[in-house]
């Protein structure tokens, strides 16, 4: 009985140590998510406005540009589609990475059904290890900044993807971005968006943000699109990284809070079991003492 009590006490100590870790992770994620939300709020207006500017140039001109024009398929050659997947460097964030990778797998399956060849570009150690374990090739990978991305990180990623898109031979025909959109502290949604070529359609409805302003292109629409292309892609990727970072912190906070609550429940349950074992041990000792006293009394009576 005493051995069982020691087992319970060791388990309680172990769970308490785990609870301290999960609680610390929860507090760290709570502190970081505020800054992440501020960065998202600061970068989103620019990303939206540059997208509007590019859309306005593309819709108000007849220029044939790689930014807005679908490439003609070559006979016997499958079109290539770059798929940039944004994951986290660290774990302890629930289903955050699983949902993002599942969204990427669904996108690549759809691209294959359309006769296209998906090419992986991965941000984050979890995504890199996921594909490396399955021996899947990656055209590019970046790690070390998922929870606090800087614009220079997004620029490094965007420049390599743009270079692959603009390559004359063996280049990418499309660029897709798979990331997690931060909606609120309790809601994060994996999203897929095609960055290039730009998708737009003719409509009589007023576009989001109001009617496009009238632009005059100097020196030409093509030169304007050439200048906007890198800024547009960098802004979209940077905003997606910030949204993913905020989503990562929110998912980690929620997962660590759940783990902390479960640890508290487990400690309470183990404490009750330990108290029951201790009570049983005390009862057994009392029974042994009473039995010994009765035996001694019987022996004294027999001797008389």
VOZA-570069 format. One record per residue: residue in one letter; x, y negated, z of N, C-alpha, C, O in turn. Coordinates in steps of 0.1 Angstrom, whole numbers, plus 5000, padded with zeros to 4 digits. Each point is the difference from the previous one (the first is absolute). Layout:
AXYZXYZXYZXYZ/...
END
This chain:
X500850125000499249885000500949875000499749914993/X501450105015500949885000500649984987500249884996/X500150234996500649984987499049934991500549924991/X498350125009499049934992499849855003499949924990/X500250055022500049865004501149924994499949894996/X501350175004501249934995499949994985500449894994/X498950204999499849994985499149884997500349924991/X498650075017499149884998500749875002499949914993/X501050085018500749885002501049964989500149894997/X500550214998501049984989499249954988500449904993/X498450165004499249964988499549855002500049924991/X499650055021499549865003501249904998499749904994/X501550145011501149914998500349984985500349894996/X499650224997500349994985499049914993500349924991/X498450105012499049934994500149855004499749914991/X500650065021500249865004501149934992499949894996/X501250195002501149944992499549974985500449904995/X498950195000499449984986499149895000500049924990/X499250065020499049895001500849875001499549904994/X501650095012500849885001500549964986500049884996/X500450224996500449974986498949954991500149904993/X498850175008498849964992499549865004499649934991/X500450055021499549875005501049894995499549894996/X501850135005501049904995499849984985500149894995/X499750224997499849994986498749924997500049914991/X499050115017498749924998500249855003499549924992/X501350055018500249865003500949934990499849894996/X501250184998500949954990499149974987500249904994/X499050205003499249984988499049895001499849924991/X499750065021499049895003500749874998499549904995/X501850095010500749874999500449974986500049894995/X500350214997500549984986498949974990500249944990/X498650125013498949984991499649864998499549964990/X500649965021499649864999500949924990499549934991/X501850105009500949934990499750064986500149924991/X499650215008499750054987498849944994499949974988/X499150015020498749944996500349854995499449964990/X501449975017500449874996500749994987499749914992/X501250195005500750004988499050044988500149944989/X499050155014499050034990499249884996499749974988/X499849965022499249884998500849894992499449934993/X501950065010500849904993500350044985500149914992/X500050225005500450044987498850024991500249994987/X498750055018498850034992499649894991499750024988/X500249855016499549904991501049984988499549984989/X501850035013500949994988499850114991500049984988/X499950145017499850124991498749994992500050034988/X499049925018498749984993500149894990499550024989/X501149875014500149894991500950034988499749964989/X501450115013500850034989499450104991500250004988/X499050095018499250094992498949934991499850034989/X499649875017499149914993500749934988499449994989/X501849965014500749924990500450104988499849964989/X500650155014500450104990498750044992500150014988/X498850015019498850044993499549894991499550024989/X500749855016499549894992500949994987499449974989/X501950045012500850004989499750114990499949984988/X499950145017499750124992498649984993499950044988/X499149915019498749994994499849884991499150004992/X501749895010499949884992500949994988500149904993/X500750215004500949994989499950144992499550105006/X500949894982500050124992501450064999500350084990/X500649895019501450055000500050155002499350055009/X501550014983500350155002501250015009501149974996/X498750075016501150015010499950135008498950065002/X502249995002500150135007499249995013499650115005/X500249775001499349995012498550034998499450065010/X500149924979498550024998499650094989498950034998/X502150024994499750084989500450155002501150035005/X497950064992500350145001501050044989499949964989/X501050125015501050054990499450114991499250085004/X501249914983499550104991500750135003501250015001/X498050105000500650135003500850054988499749994989/X501550075014500850064990499750154998499750075010/X500449974978499750144996500950095008501249994999/X498250115008500850105006500749965013500750075006/X499049804999500649955012498849965010499149934997/X501050135015499049975010500349865006501149985004/X497949944997500249875007500450025015499550095006/X501449824998500550015014499349905009499849884996/X499850165015499449915010500750005013500150115007/X500549784997500749995013499049995011499049924999/X501250165011499150005012500849965012500850085005/X499149805000500749955012499150035012499049945002/X501650145007499250055012500749935012501250025002/X498049915007500549945011499650085013498850015003/X502250055004499850075012500849945011500649894999/X499550185013500749955011501350075002500250114995/X500749825013501350075003499950095013500750095001/X498349875007499950085013498650065001499149974992/X500850135017498750075002499249945011500149885002/X499250205005499149965011499049904996499649915007/X499950114980499049904995498850084995499349954990/X500350165016498850074996500050054985501050054995/X497949924998499950054987500449894989499650014989/X501149895016500449894991500750054987499649984989/X501550095013500850054989499250114992500150014988/X499250085019499350104994499049954990499850054989/X499449855015499049944992500649934988499550014988/X501749925014500649934988500650104990499849984988/X500850135017500650104991498950074993500150044988/X498849995019498850064993499549924989499650054989/X500349825013499549904990501050004988499550004989/X501850015014501050004989499950134992500150004988/X499650125019499950124993498850004991500050064989/X498949895015498849994992500249914988499550034989/X501249865013500349914988500950074990499750004988/X501350075017500950074990499350124993500250024988/X498950045019499250114993499149934990499850064989/X499649835013499249934990500849964988499650014989/X501649945014500949964989500450124991500049984988/X500250135018500350124992498850044992500250044988/X498749955017498850044993499849904988499450044990/X501149845011499949904989501150024990500249924991/X500750185011501150024991501249925003500949984991/X499249965021501249925003500950075010499650095007/X501649874993501050065009500349905012500649904998/X499050145014500249915011501550015005500650115000/X500049785003501349995005500049935014499549895002/X501150185008499849965014501149895003501250024997/X498349885010500949905007499450005014498849975002/X502150055008499550025014500749905010501249984999/X498049965009500549915011499650075013498950045002/X502149985007499850065013500550145001499950084991/X500749955021500650135002499050114999500350114996/X498549875009499050105000499650054986499950124998/X500049784993499750044986501250064994499850094992/X501449865011501250064994500150155004500350094992/X499649935021500150145005498950094995500350124998/X498549835001498950074995500350064986499850114997/X500749804994500350044986501350084999500150094992/X500949885017501350085000499750145004500650094995/X498649935016499750135005499450094989500250124999/X499049824992499350074990500850004987499550044989/X501749915011501050004989499449924988500050054989/X499349845014499549914989500949894998500549935009/X499850044978500949904997499449865002498849984999/X502149925005499649875002500949914992501250015000/X498249904992500849904992500749905009501049944996/X498450035015500549905009499550025014498850045002/X502049935009499550015013500749905009501249964998/X498049995012500549895009499650035014498850045002/X502049955008499750025013500649905009500949924997/X498550075016500649925010499349875003500549925009/X498450054984499449875003498550004999499349904999/X500150225003498550014998499249935011499049954996/X501550045016499349945011500149855000499349935007/X501750014986500349865000500649964987501249965000/X498150054988500649974987500349854998499249925005/X501950054989500349874996499849984985499950104993/X500149785003499749974985501250064992499850044989/X501449955017501150064992499950154998500450054990/X499050025019499750144999499050024988500250094991/X498749845009499050014989500749964987499650064990/X501249845010500749964988500950114994500050024988/X500750055021500850114995499250114994500450054989/X498549985017499150114995499449954987500050074990/X499549815010499349954988500949994988499650034989/X501649925013501049984989500350134993500150014988/X500150105020500250134994498850054992500250064989/X498749925016498850054993499749924988499750054989/X500649815011499849924988501050044990499750014988/X501650025016501050044990499650134993500250014988/X499250085020499550124994498949984990499850074990/X499349835014498949974991500449934987499450034990/X501649895011500449924988501050074991500449964990/X500150165015501050084992499450044987498950044999/X501949944990499550024987499950154997499050054993/X501950035012500050154998499850075013500849975010/X498250124991499850075012499449925011500150045012/X499449844985499449925011498650045004499450094994/X500249845017498650035005499049934992500249894996/X498750185001498849934993499149945010499249914996/X500850135017499149955010500750005013500950075002/X498649845007500549995014498850015009499149914999/X500850195009499050015010500549995014501250045003/X498149905006500449985014499050075009498849975000/X501750125009499250065010500549965014501250025003/X497949915004500449955013498750015009499050054996/X501249895016498850005009499649865003500849915004/X497950064994499549875002499649985014499250095006/X501249805000499649975014498749935000499949894996/X499150175010498749945001499849945014499649895001/X500650195009499949965014500850095008500750094995/X499349885019500850095009499550145000500850095003/X497949934993499550145000499850064987499650114998/X500749814991499750054987501249964990500349894999/X500250224995501149984990499650104989499750115002/X500449844986499650084988501150014990500549914995/X499850225001500950024989499449954987498950034997/X501949904995499549944988501050024989501250025002/X498349994986500850014987499649894991498949974998/X502149964997499849894990501150014989501150035003/X498549944985500950004989500549864999499249904997/X502150085004500649875000500249964985499749894996/X500950204996500349974986499650124992500250115005/X499449874983499549874994498849955008499350075006/X500549804994499049935008498650054994499849994988/X499350055021498750044996499049885002499949945011/X499550024978499049905001498950034990500350064990/X498549895012498950024991499249884998499949915009/X499450074980499249894997498750015007499450105000/X500249795006498849995008499449865001500849914998/X497950085003499449875002499949955014499649895003/X500850205006499949975015501249915004501150014994/X498849915016501049925005501150095007499650075009/X501749924987501050085007500149965014499749895004/X500950205004500349985014500949885002501149994993/X498649925015500849885002499649884992500649895000/X498350134991499649894992500450014985500750104997/X498849814995500350004986501549984998500649915007/X500050164983501449974997500249864995499249954992/X501849985012500349874994500550014986500550104996/X499449794997500549994986501549975000500449905006/X500450194988501449985000500549974986499450044990/X501649885010500849984987501450065002500749985010/X499650114981501250085001501249944993500049974988/X501050005020501249944995501250095005500150025012/X500850024979500049984986499150094992499649974989/X500050155017499050094993499550105011500650025011/X498250044986499550105010500950115002500150055012/X500750004978500950115002501149965010500350085009/X500249804990501149955009499449995014500750035010/X498149924991499349995014499850145006500350015012/X499350084980499850145006501450065003500050075010/X501049904983501350055003500549955014500650075008/X499049804994500449945013499250055012500550015011/X498250014986499150055011500250145003499750045011/X500750054980500050145002500850045012499450075009/X501849904993500750045013499449955012499950075010/X499649804990499449955012498750075004499750025011/X499650014978498750075002500250145007499350035009/X501650044985500250145005500649995014499650085009/X501449834993500649995014498949965010500050065011/X499249854986499049955009499050125003499650015012/X500050064978499050115003500750115008499350055010/X501949984987500750115008500349955014499850085010/X500649804992500349955013498750005009500050045011/X498949914983498750005007499650145004499550025011/X500750074980499650145003500950065011499550075008/X501849894992500850055011499649945013500050075010/X499649814990499649935013498750065005499850035012/X499350004978498750065004500350145006499350045009/X501650034984500350145005500749995014499750095008/X501149824994500749985013499049985011500050065011/X499049854987499049975009499150125003499650035011/X500150044978499350135001500750105008499450085008/X501949934990500850105007500049975015499850095008/X500449784996500049975014498650025006499950055012/X499049924981498750025005499750155002499450055010/X501050034980499950155001500850065011499550095008/X501749864994500850045011499549975014500050085009/X499549804992499349955012498850095004499950045011/X499349994979498850085002500450155004499450065009/X501649994984500550145002500650015014499850105007/X501049804997500750015013499049975011500250065011/X498849864987499049985010499250135003499850045011/X499950034978499350135001500950105007499550085008/X501849924989500950105006500249965015500050095008/X500049784995500149975014498850045008500150055011/X498749934983498850045007499950155002499650055010/X500850024979500150155002500950055010499850095008/X501449844993500950035011499549985014500250075009/X499049814992499449985013499050105004499950055011/X499350004979499050105002500750135004499650085009/X501549954984500750135003500749995014500050105007/X500549794997500549985013499050025011500250075010/X498649884988498950025009499650145001499850065011/X500250014978499650145000501150095007499650095008/X501649884989501150075006500149975015500350095008/X499449794996500049975014498950075008500250055011/X498649974983499050085006500450145001499750075011/X500949994979500550145000501050015011500150105007/X500849804994501150015010499449995014500550075009/X498549854993499449995013499350135004500050045011/X499350024978499450125003501050115004499850085009/X501349924983501150105004500549985013500350095008/X499949784996500649975013499050045011500450055011/X498349924987499050045009499950155002499950065011/X500250014978500050155001501350055007499950105008/X501249834990501250045007499849985015500550085009/X498949804995499849975014499050105007500250055011/X498849994981499050095005500650145002499750075010/X501249974981500750135001500950005012500050105008/X500749794994500949995012499250015013500450065010/X498449874990499250005013499550145002499950055011/X499750024978499550135001501050105005499850085009/X501549904987501150085004500349975015500250105008/X499749784996500249965014498950065009500350065011/X498549934985498950055008500050155000499850065011/X500650014978500150145000501150055009499950105007/X501249824993501150045009499749985014500450095009/X498849814994499649975014499150115005500150055011/X498949994980499150115004500750135002499750085009/X501349954982500750125002500850005013500150105006/X500549794997500849995013499050015012500450075010/X498449874989499150025011499650145001499950055011/X499850024978499650145001501150095006499850095007/X501449874989501250085006500149985015500350095007/X499549794997500049975015498950075007500250065011/X498649954983498950075007500350155000499750065010/X500949994980500350155000501150035010500050115005/X500949804997501150035010499449995014500550075009/X498549854994499450005013499250135003499550015011/
END
